[in-house]
Amino acid sequence: MPGPNSPTTLAGFIELFFSFFHPAHPFILPRSLLLKQLKQRRLGHLLSTIQYIGSCYAQTGQTEACRDTANQSLFSSQIRRDGFTVQALLLFAIGLHSCDERERVGQVLTMAIDIALELGMNRQEFSVNNGEGNRILEESWRRTWWELYVIDGLLAAIHQKNTFRLYSIPTDVPLPCEENIPGPVQLVEFDDAAFSSEERVFSSFAYRIEAIRNVGKILAVGQRGSSEESDVDEADACLVNWALHLPESKRTLVDRDGQVDEMLFQAYMIANASAIFLHRPRSHLAFPQHPDDTSCTPPRQFALPTKADGFHTAKTIGAADDLARLVTLPTPIIRHTPFFTCAVTVASIVHLSSCSFLMTSDDARLAKERVRLSVGALKTLRDVWPVANTVLHQVKAVAREVYARKPSSQNSWDIATEEAIMRYLEDDQMQGLDELCADTFQELPVMAVGGT
């Protein structure tokens, strides 16, 4: 585990990057092949972004200097507009978001997308033409395109201010592959697999990509301001279908050796967060106005329910429960994607809202335990990612307001007002709340999102 005794050299930061970050975002070349590329071409900009992210795990106070070095190398007038630059910019955007520098993220991601489209990375021939006859390099280019697609969708979902730009861009890039699953395969093959006479199993990358494609559909509903039942039902059906059509081998996130499938982990994370984005604005848990957003959650929205709002409330709370269960998986939390910070925050805010809504005492007690779990996760994540420290303050502040209220009866809670919630969200003071510590939470099986 990284910590005070972590490496302080640039080589050590590279080691930390490949040990902790790369498994959750495995789109650049494996370390051995990357080192060979470094001997053949100038990739200082890519190397500096790797070191920047690795320095976050080291916790030695060198992250700011590494960030400045990466920034200087990426925005040099001599920078090459090639696939390696796209990779470097994408890593830099993830790092900036995770270090709570969101004002720069959009600029960097836009630059990465612009270069990728200019190069034609959304076309399948790019990987072959630039793969130098090396299948691993070809796979790296395919993964780079789809990683750019996923990160564009994640950031659009978190902030819901900018459109999911790549969602509407035509692409015929084959889906990434993995060991023991033949590939690559085309997206149309994946889409039509449900009608195949035999069950087909695709890579975990494919199910992650499908989850983020559903985000695009949900964002489209929200951007249209649609309250048509058919539009919401269609988006909900996509979420349910994602879960129903998972093959048996993809229904567990932990293999026989106790290793967590990080791509599948993110697929479940995205699917459950998507359910919250779709259903919460139509549920009992929606606020009547649109308050300012936090560093890691979308702005609050309200939409007319298309069904009984109890339906949307149940879907929202169920998805938050499933996100909380992801915290209990048998692996260090910092090995997950830094975007898990946002998922944990979304779940905790839902659970806090549900505590302030009319619930039985047993339900409220369980929701509170899940909030404690989320707070514990954020306390761990903040050691690496500054954005987690920011949202930890905000979640604790909301919790102080919710739990300061006494139940109006044995079986119910008063409803917290939007104004009270937002007053505490904007409070940046650190004031404890010792009872929300990271106690051990009962490990429950991860359930697929959706269901009827």
Protein Blocks (a to p, Z undefined) as FASTA:
>chain_A
ZZfklcfbfklmmmmmmmmmmmmmcfbccfklmmmmmmmpccklmmmmmmmmmmmmnono
pmmmmmmmmmmmmmgckbccdfklmmmmmmmmmmmmmnopaklmmmmmmmmmmmmmmnop
mpfklmmmmnnopaklmmmmmmmmmmmmmmmmmmmmmnomaccfklmpccfbdcdddehi
acdddfklmmmmmmpmbdcdddfklmmmmmmmmmmmmmmmmmnopabfklmmmmmmmmmm
mmmmpcfklmcfbdfkopacfklmmmmmmmmmmmmmmmmmmmmkbcfbdcdddfkbccdd
ddddfbdfklmmmmmmmmmmmmmmmmmpccdfklpcfklmmmmmmmmmmmmmmmmmccdf
klmmmmmmmmmmmmmmmmmmmmmmmmlmmmmmmmmmmmmmmmmpccfbfkbccdddfklm
mmmmmpmbdehjlmlccddddddddddeedZZ
